[in-house]
Amino acid sequence: MLEQSAANGDAFYCGTLSGGTGLVIVSDGMGHGERAREESAQTVTLLRLCLEAGYTRAQALCAVNGMMLSATRGERFATADVALLNLWNGQCTLDKLGAADSWLMHDGVLTRLSGEALPLGVMEEIASRTCMLRLFDGDTLLLLTDGVEDAFPSTEAFQAALAEAVACSSAQEAAELLVQSVPEPALMDD
């Protein structure tokens, strides 16, 4: 099911493809408002449709990039995190295109997964940053947009909140805990 936020330009999809492959896509449309929401929602939908139709990861990313370039001439673009997970053996491929860092909690250790590739819709040739992972029972993979980490005053405060969030029993509870963990803005002296 496609989900998107009315408050920002983020959209995501979480579901299962045929053959036992889990699919999670997170996208952040550039800018703000309705246009950013449309960019991210279209990016997520097009990627999902291509992958459901049997495109490989590389083909899906290339096709969606081409569609975005054709439609906007490089003036509008969107980040993308695309995680494909073999639900039988835990093999996971994470493609990152202009997306904020992702995080993996494994055996109590939090690891940053970075990508320095450009977002979809910027250049004709795309070069995603691909992470190959094996997820085990109890692991948590967190895909976030840039606004989450930016809300915290330091990397340490953010990582502490993430460590608490992964202990939650549901994704909704973890998201709510992260939001509640954001410190109140400091009052400014006049």
C-alpha positions in Angstrom: 0.0 0.0 0.0 1.3 3.4 -0.9 1.5 5.8 2.0 2.3 9.5 1.8 2.4 12.4 4.2 0.2 15.4 4.0 2.9 17.3 6.0 5.9 16.8 3.7 7.0 15.3 0.4 7.6 11.8 1.6 6.0 8.6 0.4 6.6 4.9 1.0 5.4 1.4 0.0 5.8 -1.8 2.0 4.6 -5.0 0.5 5.4 -8.4 -1.0 6.2 -9.3 -4.6 5.5 -12.7 -6.1 7.9 -15.4 -5.2 8.5 -14.3 -1.6 10.3 -11.0 -2.1 9.6 -8.2 0.3 9.7 -4.7 -1.1 10.1 -1.4 0.8 10.4 1.9 -1.1 10.9 5.3 0.6 11.0 8.5 -1.5 11.4 12.2 -0.7 10.2 14.6 -3.4 12.4 17.7 -3.7 11.0 20.9 -2.4 7.8 21.0 -0.3 4.1 21.0 -0.7 1.9 19.3 -3.2 4.5 19.1 -5.9 7.0 17.3 -3.6 4.2 14.9 -2.5 3.4 14.1 -6.2 7.0 13.5 -7.0 7.6 11.0 -4.2 4.2 9.3 -4.7 4.9 8.9 -8.5 8.4 7.6 -7.8 7.2 5.0 -5.4 4.3 3.9 -7.6 6.4 3.6 -10.8 9.2 1.7 -9.0 6.6 -0.7 -7.5 4.9 -1.2 -10.8 8.1 -1.9 -12.7 9.3 -4.4 -10.1 5.9 -6.1 -10.0 6.0 -6.4 -13.8 9.3 -8.4 -13.5 11.9 -5.7 -14.2 15.2 -6.2 -12.5 16.3 -3.6 -9.9 18.6 -1.9 -12.4 15.9 -1.9 -15.1 13.3 -0.5 -12.8 15.6 2.3 -11.6 16.7 3.1 -15.1 13.1 3.2 -16.4 11.8 5.4 -13.6 14.8 7.7 -14.0 14.1 8.0 -17.7 10.4 8.7 -17.1 11.2 11.5 -14.6 13.8 13.1 -16.9 11.3 13.0 -19.8 8.5 14.5 -17.8 10.5 17.2 -16.0 13.6 17.7 -18.0 15.7 17.4 -14.9 13.9 20.2 -13.0 12.2 17.9 -10.5 13.6 14.8 -8.8 13.1 12.5 -5.9 15.3 10.4 -3.6 14.7 6.7 -3.4 15.6 3.9 -1.0 14.6 0.5 -2.6 15.0 -2.6 -0.4 14.3 -6.0 -1.8 14.3 -8.8 0.7 14.2 -12.5 0.0 11.8 -13.5 2.8 13.1 -17.1 2.7 16.8 -16.6 3.3 17.2 -13.0 4.5 19.2 -11.7 1.5 18.5 -8.0 1.1 19.6 -5.6 -1.6 19.2 -1.9 -0.7 19.6 0.7 -3.5 20.1 4.2 -2.3 19.7 7.2 -4.7 20.1 10.6 -3.0 18.4 9.2 0.1 19.3 9.8 3.7 21.4 7.3 5.6 19.7 4.0 6.5 20.5 2.1 9.7 20.8 -1.6 10.5 20.5 -2.9 14.1 22.2 -6.3 14.3 23.1 -8.0 17.6 22.6 -4.7 19.5 25.0 -2.8 17.2 23.7 0.1 15.1 25.4 0.5 11.7 25.0 3.4 9.3 24.3 2.5 5.6 25.2 5.5 3.4 24.8 6.3 -0.2 26.2 9.2 -2.2 24.3 8.6 -5.5 22.2 11.4 -7.0 18.4 11.2 -6.8 16.2 9.9 -9.6 15.5 12.4 -12.3 18.8 14.4 -12.3 21.1 12.7 -14.8 20.5 10.3 -17.7 22.9 7.7 -16.2 22.1 6.6 -12.7 24.5 5.0 -10.3 22.8 3.8 -7.2 24.7 3.0 -4.1 23.9 -0.7 -3.5 24.2 -2.4 -0.2 24.0 -6.2 -0.1 23.0 -7.5 3.4 21.9 -10.6 5.0 19.2 -10.0 7.6 18.7 -12.4 10.5 15.9 -12.9 12.9 15.8 -9.9 15.2 17.6 -7.5 12.9 16.0 -4.1 12.1 16.5 -2.2 8.9 15.5 1.5 9.2 14.9 3.5 6.0 14.4 7.2 6.8 14.1 10.5 5.0 16.4 13.5 5.8 14.0 15.3 8.1 14.2 12.6 10.8 17.9 12.9 11.6 17.8 16.7 10.9 15.4 17.1 13.8 17.9 16.0 16.4 20.6 18.3 17.8 23.4 15.8 17.4 24.2 12.4 15.8 24.6 10.9 19.3 21.1 12.0 20.3 19.7 10.7 17.0 21.5 7.3 17.4 20.2 7.0 21.0 16.6 7.6 19.8 17.1 5.0 17.0 18.4 2.4 19.5 15.3 2.9 21.6 13.0 2.8 18.6 14.2 -0.5 17.3 13.2 -2.1 20.6 9.6 -1.2 20.0 7.1 -4.0 19.1 5.8 -2.3 15.9 6.9 0.2 13.2 4.2 2.6 14.2 5.3 2.5 17.8 8.9 3.1 16.8 7.9 6.0 14.6 5.9 7.6 17.4 8.8 7.2 19.8 11.2 8.9 17.3 8.9 11.8 17.0 8.5 12.1 20.8 12.3 11.9 21.2 12.9 15.1 19.2 13.9 17.7 21.7 11.8 20.9 22.1 13.4 23.8 20.3 15.5 25.9 22.7 13.9 29.2 23.7 15.7 32.1 22.2 16.7 35.1 24.4 15.5 38.4 23.1 
